[in-house]
Amino acid sequence: MSRGRRPTAHEYAGKLRLMIGYATAPSPRETGGIDRRRGWMNRVVEIVDQQLSDGRAWARSLLLTEPADGVGIVRPTASLVWFLDGLCRLLPQATLAPASPLTRFLHRASALAREVSDFGAEALPASTARSWAYLARQVRNEGGWAMRLVERAMIVLQRQWYWDVQQRKPSALDALTNPHNSVYQRPALPTGMAAPLVPTVLPFHTFTYPLDAREIRLISHRNAMRLSFTTLGGSAPWLPAHLYAPPPPPSPHICIGYVSSDFNNHPLSHLMQSVFGMHDRSRFRVYCYATTPSDGTVHRQKIEAEADV
C-alpha cells in the first residue's frame, strides 16, 4: 500500500485482518511455540507474558538465600528474621483477644527462621529441616508473600485494638488519644524491598487484547500489589505510622461510605444508581463522597436523593 492514496477496500480489509488476528501464519509448532496468528497484537501479548514472568522474581533473594554451590537448603536472610520478629512484637500471643491463626503462624515461623539461621552451615535436625522446607516452599514470591503478611497483620492488629478497647484495657484506651506512642503501630515491610513492576497493559485495557483469564487476573494483581506497596512502603506521606483507631460499635446504624469521581453521567452511575437506595435504612446509613462537581443529570440527582448524605 503506497503512501499518498486511499487504500482500496481489498487492501484495507487485508490490513484489518492482519491487525485483528485472522492473517495466515505458521502454526505455533513451527515457530517454537510462538503464536504469530494474532498479528501485531501478539507482540503485545508476548511482552506482557514476559513481564508477568519477570514479576515472579520481585524481591527475590531478599528473604531467602539459595545455596552457593546448588547443594543444600535455602536459608533465611537477616531481613526475613528481622521482618518476622517485628511482626511478632506487634502481635504477641498473650492478648485479651482470641489468638488468630496468623499470630500463631508468625510466632512459629519466626522461631523456625531464627533456629535455621543460628545453625549456620551445620546440618539441621530432621524435624527442623522438614518444617523449614515446608515454610520455604510457601515463600514462592518473596515480595508478594511479605506484602500479604503485612496486610493481614494490619487487620489482626486493628481487631486486637478494637477488642482491647471493648475490654477497657488502659493502654488501648490511651492509644485512642495518643496513638503515636502506642503498641498499635503499622507493620513495616522488609528493608530494601523495591517497588514491583507492572505490565505494560493496564487492567482496564485488557479487554482490548487477546489475553486469557489468567493473564488478566495477574495483570490486575500486579497493579494492586504496586498500589499496596506504594501505600505501605512509605511513599504515602498522608498515611500515619500507627494504625487507624478502631471505630465504635455500630449504634444504631452501620455507616457505609462510597467514594467516586463518577457519580455523574458515567457507566458506573448507570449500573450503580439504584444500589444506594436499596440499603435497609433501619440498619445502615449511606454516605456518598463525590470527588467531582455535579453535572445535573438524572443519574446524579437519583444518587443524591437516595443517599443519606
C-alpha positions in Angstrom: 0.0 0.0 0.0 1.7 3.2 -1.1 1.5 6.5 0.7 -0.5 9.4 -0.7 -3.6 7.5 -1.8 -6.5 5.9 -0.2 -6.3 2.2 0.3 -8.7 0.0 -1.7 -11.3 -2.0 0.1 -9.3 -5.1 -0.5 -6.1 -3.5 0.9 -8.0 -2.1 3.9 -9.6 -5.5 4.7 -6.2 -7.3 4.4 -4.6 -4.8 6.8 -7.6 -5.1 9.2 -7.4 -8.9 9.1 -3.7 -8.7 9.9 -4.4 -6.4 12.9 -7.2 -8.4 14.5 -5.6 -11.8 14.0 -7.0 -13.5 11.0 -3.9 -13.4 8.9 -2.5 -16.6 7.6 0.6 -17.5 9.7 2.6 -20.6 10.6 1.4 -22.9 13.4 3.0 -22.3 16.8 4.5 -25.7 16.5 6.6 -24.4 13.5 7.7 -21.2 15.3 9.0 -22.5 18.6 5.7 -22.2 20.4 5.1 -18.5 19.5 1.6 -17.9 18.1 2.0 -15.3 15.3 -1.6 -15.6 14.1 -2.7 -12.6 16.1 -0.7 -10.1 14.1 0.9 -7.2 15.9 -1.3 -7.8 19.0 0.6 -11.0 19.5 3.8 -8.9 20.1 2.0 -7.0 22.9 0.8 -10.3 24.5 4.4 -11.7 24.3 5.7 -8.6 26.1 3.0 -8.8 28.8 3.7 -12.5 29.3 7.4 -11.8 29.7 6.7 -9.0 32.1 4.4 -11.3 34.2 7.1 -14.0 34.2 9.8 -11.5 35.3 7.4 -10.2 38.0 7.8 -13.6 39.9 11.3 -12.6 40.7 10.2 -9.5 42.7 12.3 -9.2 45.8 14.0 -12.5 45.1 16.9 -13.2 47.5 15.7 -10.6 49.9 14.2 -13.1 52.3 15.8 -16.4 51.3 19.4 -17.3 50.2 20.0 -20.1 47.7 23.0 -22.3 48.4 26.0 -21.1 46.6 27.0 -24.5 45.2 23.4 -25.5 44.4 23.6 -28.2 47.1 21.8 -27.9 50.4 18.8 -25.9 51.5 17.8 -22.3 51.2 18.4 -20.3 54.3 16.7 -17.3 55.8 18.3 -13.9 55.4 18.7 -11.4 58.2 15.9 -9.4 56.6 13.5 -12.3 57.0 14.4 -12.8 60.7 14.0 -9.1 61.3 10.8 -8.9 59.4 9.1 -11.9 61.3 10.4 -10.7 64.7 8.9 -7.3 64.1 5.5 -8.7 63.2 5.6 -11.0 66.3 6.4 -7.9 68.6 3.3 -6.2 67.2 1.1 -9.4 67.5 2.0 -11.1 70.9 0.4 -14.4 71.6 -0.8 -13.3 75.1 -3.6 -10.8 74.5 -7.2 -10.2 75.6 -8.3 -11.0 72.0 -8.6 -14.6 70.9 -5.3 -15.6 69.2 -5.7 -15.5 65.4 -4.2 -18.2 63.1 -1.9 -15.6 61.6 -0.4 -14.8 65.1 0.3 -18.5 65.7 1.8 -18.9 62.3 4.1 -15.8 62.7 5.4 -17.0 66.0 6.1 -20.5 64.7 7.7 -19.1 61.5 9.9 -16.6 63.5 11.2 -19.3 65.9 11.9 -21.6 63.0 13.7 -19.0 60.9 15.8 -18.0 63.8 16.7 -21.6 64.6 17.7 -22.3 61.0 19.7 -19.1 60.9 21.6 -20.0 64.1 22.6 -23.4 62.8 24.8 -21.7 60.1 26.4 -24.3 57.9 25.7 -27.1 60.2 23.3 -29.9 59.4 19.7 -29.2 60.6 17.8 -31.8 62.7 15.5 -33.8 60.6 12.3 -32.4 62.1 13.5 -28.8 61.8 14.6 -29.4 58.2 11.2 -30.7 57.2 9.4 -27.8 58.9 11.7 -25.3 57.3 11.4 -26.9 53.8 7.6 -26.6 54.1 7.8 -22.9 55.1 10.3 -22.0 52.4 8.1 -23.5 49.8 5.3 -21.1 50.8 7.6 -18.2 50.1 7.4 -18.7 46.3 7.1 -15.0 45.5 9.1 -13.3 48.3 7.7 -9.7 47.7 4.1 -10.8 47.4 4.4 -13.1 50.4 5.8 -10.3 52.6 3.1 -7.9 51.3 0.3 -10.3 52.2 1.6 -10.8 55.7 1.8 -7.1 56.3 -1.8 -6.5 55.0 -3.2 -9.4 57.1 -1.2 -8.3 60.2 -2.8 -4.9 60.0 -6.3 -6.4 60.0 -5.4 -8.6 63.0 -3.8 -5.8 64.9 -6.7 -3.4 64.4 -9.1 -6.2 65.5 -6.9 -6.7 68.6 -7.1 -2.9 69.3 -10.9 -3.0 69.0 -11.1 -5.9 71.3 -8.8 -4.3 73.9 -11.0 -1.1 73.8 -14.1 -3.1 74.4 -12.4 -4.8 77.3 -11.5 -1.4 78.7 -7.7 -2.1 78.6 -6.0 1.1 79.8 -3.2 1.1 77.2 -5.8 0.6 74.4 -7.9 3.5 75.7 -4.9 5.8 76.0 -3.9 4.9 72.4 -7.2 6.4 71.2 -5.9 9.8 72.1 -2.2 9.2 71.7 -1.7 6.5 69.0 1.8 7.6 68.1 3.3 6.1 71.3 1.1 3.0 71.4 1.8 -0.6 70.5 -0.6 -0.4 67.6 1.9 0.7 65.0 1.6 -0.1 61.3 3.7 -3.2 60.4 6.7 -2.4 58.2 7.8 -4.1 55.0 11.3 -5.7 54.9 14.0 -3.1 54.3 15.5 -3.0 50.9 12.3 -4.0 49.1 12.0 -2.2 45.7 8.6 -1.4 44.1 7.1 -4.2 42.0 7.0 -3.6 38.2 3.6 -3.6 36.5 2.9 -4.9 33.0 2.5 -2.5 30.1 -1.2 -3.2 29.7 -3.4 -1.8 32.4 -6.3 -3.8 33.9 -8.9 -1.6 32.3 -7.4 -2.1 28.8 -7.1 -5.9 29.0 -10.4 -6.4 27.3 -9.0 -4.9 24.1 -6.2 -7.5 23.8 -6.4 -11.3 23.2 -5.4 -12.2 26.8 -6.7 -15.2 28.6 -8.3 -15.1 32.1 -5.1 -16.0 33.9 -3.2 -13.2 32.2 -5.9 -10.7 33.0 -6.0 -11.8 36.7 -2.3 -11.5 37.0 -2.2 -8.0 35.4 -4.8 -6.8 37.9 -3.0 -8.5 40.8 0.3 -6.9 39.9 -1.2 -3.4 39.7 -3.0 -4.0 43.0 0.4 -5.0 44.6 2.0 -1.9 43.2 -0.7 0.3 44.8 -0.4 -1.5 48.1 3.4 -1.2 48.1 3.2 2.5 47.3 1.0 2.9 50.4 2.7 0.6 52.8 6.2 1.1 51.6 6.4 4.7 52.9 5.6 6.5 49.7 2.3 7.8 51.0 3.1 10.7 53.4 -0.5 11.0 54.4 -0.5 7.6 56.0 0.4 7.7 59.7 2.9 5.3 61.2 0.2 3.9 63.5 -3.0 2.1 62.6 -6.2 4.0 62.4 -8.2 3.8 65.6 -11.0 1.2 65.6 -14.5 2.6 65.2 -17.0 2.3 68.0 -19.6 -0.4 67.7 -22.4 0.5 65.3 -25.2 2.1 67.2 -27.8 2.4 66.0 -26.6 2.2 62.3 -23.7 0.9 60.3 -22.3 3.7 58.2 -21.3 2.8 54.7 -19.3 5.2 52.5 -18.9 5.2 48.8 -16.2 7.4 47.2 -16.1 8.0 43.4 -15.4 10.6 40.8 -18.1 9.1 38.6 -21.4 10.0 40.3 -22.4 11.7 37.1 -23.4 10.6 33.6 -21.0 7.7 33.6 -21.2 3.9 33.2 -20.6 3.5 36.9 -23.7 5.6 37.8 -25.7 3.8 35.1 -25.0 0.5 36.8 -25.0 1.6 40.5 -27.6 4.4 40.7 -30.2 2.2 42.3 -27.9 0.4 44.7 -27.6 3.3 47.2 -31.4 3.3 47.8 -31.6 -0.5 48.3 -29.9 -0.5 51.8 -32.1 -1.2 54.8 -32.4 2.2 56.4 -33.2 0.6 59.8 -29.6 -0.8 59.8 -27.5 1.3 57.5 -26.7 4.9 56.7 -25.3 5.6 53.2 -22.7 8.3 52.6 -21.7 9.2 49.0 -18.5 11.2 48.6 -18.2 12.7 45.2 -14.8 14.0 44.1 -16.3 15.8 41.1 -19.0 18.5 40.9 -22.5 17.6 39.9 -23.3 17.6 36.2 -27.0 17.9 36.9 -28.0 14.8 35.1 -30.8 12.4 36.3 -28.1 9.9 37.3 -26.5 12.3 39.8 -29.9 13.5 41.1 -31.1 10.0 41.8 -27.9 9.2 43.7 -28.2 12.4 45.8 -31.9 11.7 46.5 -31.4 8.1 47.7 -28.2 8.5 49.7 -28.4 9.8 53.3 -25.5 12.2 52.8 
